Amino acid sequence: MGVQGFQEFLEKRCPGAVVPVDLLKLARTVSRQQQQNQHRHLSPTAALAPGAPRAIRSSAPVQTPLPPAALGAYSGGAGPTRHHHPAHHFYHHSQAHPGLHPPPLPPPPPPLPGARVLVDAGSALPRLYGGYQTDWVCGGQWNAMLGYLSALCQACAYPGGDGLELVVMFPGGLGKDRLAEWGRRCQAERQTAQLIVGHVGNKGTPPPRAWFLPPACLSHCVRLALIRFRVKVFQSLEDHHLEVVAFFRENGFHGLLAHDSEYALYNIPSYYSSHALKLSWNGKNLTTNQFLMQEVAKQLGLKRINFPIFAALLGNHILPDEDLAAFHWSLLGPEHPLASLKVRAHQLVLPPCDVVIKAVSEYVSSIKDPSNLDVVGKDVFKQSQ
């Protein structure tokens, strides 16, 4: 509930904001653009070097700088002067004096890296495991996981710097303010485990994919496998979400591969879904979905600068649903068809997530000054005791 339901809302309720992309084609496009930018800043001699990239080497003649005598011919000064290219002039001297050698060409520029994508291992573990193996309930299909990770790394490692560089960041700590959220998640996983045991005992078939639970030590095994395949691995220390976003912005990544609502609302340039990540059987395509947050903001009637206050009023680990329940119901009003669900004996009932998201977005868009949090807080908690 709360902000965590925003990810499902993006996938199901925002048509036009979810577009399929091929990360490998994106990496090659980024590499070509970088090579073209490098070509503009190279000297003519370096551009014609044998080891220069293909995008840099051109069949068009390179206009070399003219000496002062040659410039005089174009400026009306001295008469036409025969111009010899310095390398051509040196070549004739080297023929007359065999002891002389032409100067060595400058070394070719190093290949530029392709696209760099940061992977949030906290929300991408099921995909790194190999895409929901059907026999995961038996204890972990580690050979299949290693085969999938090997194929994934080989597909990303294109020669000549045109590949896709994956950098994976694992959660390494749990902040004190997220302990309550961690407890609720453990309770939900315990209930899912009971459903899995009951399903296997009664029907004797693998459980549905929706009940997937990571096998024990999956995070450590995936980390060791990625290190084995020479993938850069990092680990957060305290607040995982904040450290992932800070690491993303400080190191100039092209995109973030994750499946978490908080990243969508952090105003990240390119946010890709790890849940929809698929590697083709021949390793030539690595497809997923990209969320166009500008389109999401347009459909919700919001500005992207208002995403922080919008996320806070949805409910999170700092401002839980219990504290915002009265505010959410007040947004719906007594005439809403769901108003009859508000009163239940000894039970806190919350409106559906998609209904809350639309109501909160309308409220945030109507705020005159979203930066004045004192006024917004008084209005939000005016019914609170």
For each residue, the residues with C-beta under 8 A, 3 or more apart:
1: 4 5 315 321 350 353
2: 5 314 315 316 320 321 324 353
3: 6 261 262 265 311 314 315 316
4: 1 7 260 261 262
5: 1 2 8 9 261 314 353 354 356 357
6: 3 9 10 261 264 265 311 314 353 357
7: 4 10 11 259 260 261 264
8: 5 11 12 353
9: 5 6 12 13 14 353 354 357
10: 6 7 13 14 17 18 261 264 291 296
11: 7 8 14 18 273 289
12: 8 9
13: 9 10 354 357
14: 9 10 11 17 18 295 296 299
15: 18
16: 292 295 299
17: 10 14 291 292 293 295 296 299
18: 10 11 14 15 273 289 290 291 292
19: 289 290 292
20: 287 288 289 290
21: 25 26 272 287 288 289 290
22: 25 26 285 286 287
23: 26 27 115 117 164 255 272 286 287 288
24: 27 28 155 156 158 164 284 285 286
25: 21 22 28 29 285
26: 21 22 23 29 30 115 164 254
27: 23 24 30 31 114 115 156 158 162 163 164
28: 24 25 31 32 114 158 162
29: 25 26 32 33
30: 26 27 33 34 114 115 254
31: 27 28 34 35 112 113 114 115 161 162
32: 28 29 35 36 55
33: 29 30 36 37
34: 30 31 37 38 112 113
35: 31 32 38 39 53 55 56 112
36: 32 33 39 40 55
37: 33 34 40 41
38: 34 35 41 42 53 56 109 112
39: 35 36 42 47 53 55 56
40: 36 37
41: 37 38
42: 38 39 46 47 52 56 109
43: 46 47
44: 47 48 62 63 64
45: 48 49 105 106
46: 42 43 49 52 106 108 109
47: 39 42 43 44 52 56 57 58 62
48: 44 45 52 57 62
49: 45 46 52 105 106 107 108
50: 105 108
51: 107 108
52: 42 46 47 48 49 56 57 108 109
53: 35 38 39 56 57 108 109 111 160
54: 57
55: 32 35 36 39
56: 35 38 39 42 47 52 53
57: 47 48 52 53 54
58: 47
59:
60:
61:
62: 44 47 48
63: 44
64: 44 85
65:
66: 70 71 74 83
67: 70 71 83
68: 71 72
69: 72 73 78 81 83
70: 66 67 73 74 81 83
71: 66 67 68 74 75 77
72: 68 69 75 76 77 78 81
73: 69 70 77 78 79 80 81
74: 66 70 71
75: 71 72
76: 72
77: 71 72 73
78: 69 72 73 81
79: 73
80: 73
81: 69 70 72 73 78
82:
83: 66 67 69 70
84: 88 89
85: 64 88 89
86: 89 90
87: 90 91 102
88: 84 85 91 92
89: 84 85 86 92 93
90: 86 87 93 94 100 102 103
91: 87 88 94 95 102
92: 88 89 95 96
93: 89 90 96 97 100
94: 90 91 97 98 100 101 102
95: 91 92 98
96: 92 93
97: 93 94 100
98: 94 95
99:
100: 90 93 94 97
101: 94
102: 87 90 91 94
103: 90
104:
105: 45 49 50
106: 45 46 49
107: 49 51
108: 46 49 50 51 52 53
109: 38 42 46 52 53 112
110: 161
111: 53 160 161
112: 31 34 35 38 109 161
113: 31 34 116 161 163 165
114: 27 28 30 31 158 161 162 163 164 165
115: 23 26 27 30 31 164 165 254 255
116: 113 164 165 167 251 252 253 254
117: 23 164 165 166 167 253 254 255 256 257 272
118: 167 168 169 244 247 248 251 253 255 256 257
119: 124 128 166 167 168 169 257 258 274
120: 123 124 169 244 256 257 258 259 260 263 274
121: 124 125 128 168 169 170 171 219 222 223
122: 125 170 171 240 258 260
123: 120 258 259 260 274
124: 119 120 121 127 128 168 257 258 259 274 277
125: 121 122 128 129 214 218 219 222
126: 129 131 132 212 214 275
127: 124 130 131 274 275 277
128: 119 121 124 125 145 149 168 222 226
129: 125 126 132 133 136 145 148 214 215 218 222
130: 127 133 141 144 145 147 148 149
131: 126 127 148 278
132: 126 129 136 209 212
133: 129 130 136 141 144 145
134: 206
135: 138 141 206
136: 129 132 133 140 141 212 215
137: 196 200 206 207
138: 135 141
139: 215
140: 136 145 215 216 218 221
141: 130 133 135 136 138 144 145
142: 145 146 221
143: 146 147
144: 130 133 141 147 148
145: 128 129 130 133 140 141 142 148 149 221 222 225
146: 142 143 149 150 225
147: 130 143 144 150 151
148: 129 130 131 144 145 151 152 279
149: 128 130 145 146 152 153 222 225 226 229
150: 146 147 153 154 229
151: 147 148 154 155 279 283
152: 148 149 155 156 166 279 286
153: 149 150 156 157 166 226 229 230 231
154: 150 151 157 283
155: 24 151 152 279 283 284 286
156: 24 27 152 153 163 164 165 166 286
157: 153 154 163
158: 24 27 28 114 161 162 163 164
159: 162 163
160: 53 111
161: 31 110 111 112 113 114 158
162: 27 28 31 114 158 159
163: 27 113 114 156 157 158 159
164: 23 24 26 27 114 115 116 117 156 158 286
165: 113 114 115 116 117 156 232
166: 117 119 152 153 156 231 232
167: 116 117 118 119 231 232 233 234 251 253
168: 118 119 121 124 128 223 226 231 232 233 234
169: 118 119 120 121 233 234 235 236 240 243 244 247
170: 121 122 219 223 233 234 235 236
171: 121 122 174 219 235 236 240
172: 235 236 237 240
173: 236 237 238 239 240
174: 171 178 179 182
175: 178 179 238 239
176: 179
177: 317 318
178: 174 175 181 182 239 317
179: 174 175 176 182 183
180: 183 184 317 320
181: 178 184 185 317
182: 174 178 179 185 186
183: 179 180 186 187
184: 180 181 187 188
185: 181 182 188 189
186: 182 183 189 190
187: 183 184 190 191
188: 184 185 191 192
189: 185 186 192 193 213
190: 186 187 193 194
191: 187 188 194 195
192: 188 189 195 196 211 213
193: 189 190 196 197 213
194: 190 191 197 198
195: 191 192 198 199 207 211
196: 137 192 193 199 200 207 211 213
197: 193 194 200 201
198: 194 195 201 202
199: 195 196 202 203 205 207 208 211
200: 137 196 197 203 204 205 206 207
201: 197 198 204
202: 198 199
203: 199 200
204: 200 201
205: 199 200
206: 134 135 137 200
207: 137 195 196 199 200 211
208: 199 211
209: 132 212
210:
211: 192 195 196 199 207 208
212: 126 132 136 209
213: 189 192 193 196
214: 125 126 129 218 219
215: 129 136 139 140 218
216: 140
217: 220 221
218: 125 129 140 214 215 221 222
219: 121 125 170 171 214 222 223
220: 217 223 224
221: 140 142 145 217 218 224 225
222: 121 125 128 129 145 149 218 219 225 226
223: 121 168 170 219 220 226 227 233
224: 220 221 227 228
225: 145 146 149 221 222 228 229
226: 128 149 153 168 222 223 229 231 233
227: 223 224 230 231 233
228: 224 225
229: 149 150 153 225 226
230: 153 227
231: 153 166 167 168 226 227
232: 165 166 167 168
233: 167 168 169 170 223 226 227
234: 167 168 169 170 247
235: 169 170 171 172
236: 169 170 171 172 173 239 240 243 244
237: 172 173 243
238: 173 175 242 243
239: 173 175 178 236 242 243
240: 122 169 171 172 173 236 243 244
241: 244 245 260 262 263 266
242: 238 239 245 246
243: 169 236 237 238 239 240 246 247
244: 118 120 169 236 240 241 247 248 256 258 263
245: 241 242 248 249 263 266 268
246: 242 243 249 250
247: 118 169 234 243 244 250 251
248: 118 244 245 251 253 256 268
249: 245 246
250: 246 247
251: 116 118 167 247 248
252: 116
253: 116 117 118 167 248 256
254: 26 30 115 116 117 269 270
255: 23 115 117 118 268 269 270 271 272 290
256: 117 118 120 244 248 253 263 268 270 271 272
257: 117 118 119 120 124 272 273 274 277 288
258: 119 120 122 123 124 244 263 271 272 273 274
259: 7 120 123 124 273 274 275
260: 4 7 120 122 123 241 263 264
261: 3 4 5 6 7 10 264 265 311
262: 3 4 241 265 266 311 316
263: 120 241 244 245 256 258 260 266 268 271
264: 6 7 10 260 261 268 271 291 293 296
265: 3 6 261 262 307 308 310 311
266: 241 245 262 263 307
267: 293 304 307
268: 245 248 255 256 263 264 271 293
269: 254 255
270: 254 255 256 290
271: 255 256 258 263 264 268 290 291 293
272: 21 23 117 255 256 257 258 277 288 289 290 291
273: 11 18 257 258 259 276 277 288 289 290 291
274: 119 120 123 124 127 257 258 259 277 288
275: 126 127 259
276: 273 287 288 289
277: 124 127 257 272 273 274 286 287 288
278: 131 285 286 287 288
279: 148 151 152 155 283 285 286
280: 283 284 285 286 287
281:
282: 285
283: 151 154 155 279 280
284: 24 155 280
285: 22 24 25 278 279 280 282
286: 22 23 24 152 155 156 164 277 278 279 280
287: 20 21 22 23 276 277 278 280
288: 20 21 23 257 272 273 274 276 277 278
289: 11 18 19 20 21 272 273 276
290: 18 19 20 21 255 270 271 272 273
291: 10 17 18 264 271 272 273 296
292: 16 17 18 19 295 296
293: 17 264 267 268 271 296 297 304 307
294: 297 298 304
295: 14 16 17 292 298 299
296: 10 14 17 264 291 292 293 299 300
297: 293 294 300 302 303 304 307
298: 294 295 301
299: 14 16 17 295 296
300: 296 297 310 357 358 361 365
301: 298 361 362 365
302: 297 306 307 310 361 364 365
303: 297 306
304: 267 293 294 297 307
305: 370
306: 302 303 309 310 364 365 367 370
307: 265 266 267 293 297 302 304 310 311
308: 265 311 312
309: 306 312 313 364 367 370 373 376
310: 265 300 302 306 307 313 314 360 361 364
311: 3 6 261 262 265 307 308 314 316
312: 308 309 316 318 319
313: 309 310 319 324 327 360 363 364 380
314: 2 3 5 6 310 311 324 356 357 360
315: 1 2 3 319 320 321 323 324
316: 2 3 262 311 312 319 320
317: 177 178 180 181 320
318: 177 312
319: 312 313 315 316 323 324
320: 2 180 315 316 317 323 324
321: 1 2 315 324 325 350
322: 325 348
323: 315 319 320 384
324: 2 313 314 315 319 320 321 327 328 380
325: 321 322 328 329 348 350
326: 329 330 383 384
327: 313 324 330 331 380 381 383 384
328: 324 325 331 332 350 351 356 359 360
329: 325 326 332 339 342 351
330: 326 327 333 383
331: 327 328 356 359 360 362 363
332: 328 329 336 338 339 351 355 359
333: 330 336 339
334: 339
335: 339
336: 332 333 339
337: 340
338: 332 341 342 351 352 355
339: 329 332 333 334 335 336 342
340: 337 343
341: 338 344 349 351
342: 329 338 339 349
343: 340
344: 341 347 348 349
345:
346:
347: 344
348: 322 325 344
349: 341 342 344
350: 1 321 325 328 356
351: 328 329 332 338 341 355 356 359
352: 338 355 356
353: 1 2 5 6 8 9 356 357
354: 5 9 13 357 358
355: 332 338 351 352 358 359
356: 5 314 328 331 350 351 352 353 359 360
357: 5 6 9 13 300 314 353 354 360 361
358: 300 354 355 361 362
359: 328 331 332 351 355 356 362 363
360: 310 313 314 328 331 356 357 363 364
361: 300 301 302 310 357 358 364 365
362: 301 331 358 359 365 366
363: 313 331 359 360 366 367
364: 302 306 309 310 313 360 361 367 370
365: 300 301 302 306 361 362
366: 362 363
367: 306 309 363 364 370 376
368:
369: 372 375
370: 305 306 309 364 367 376
371:
372: 369 375 376
373: 309 376 377
374: 377 378
375: 369 372 378 379
376: 309 367 370 372 373 379 380
377: 373 374 380 381
378: 374 375 381 382
379: 375 376 382
380: 313 324 327 376 377
381: 327 377 378 384
382: 378 379
383: 326 327 330
384: 323 326 327 381
385:
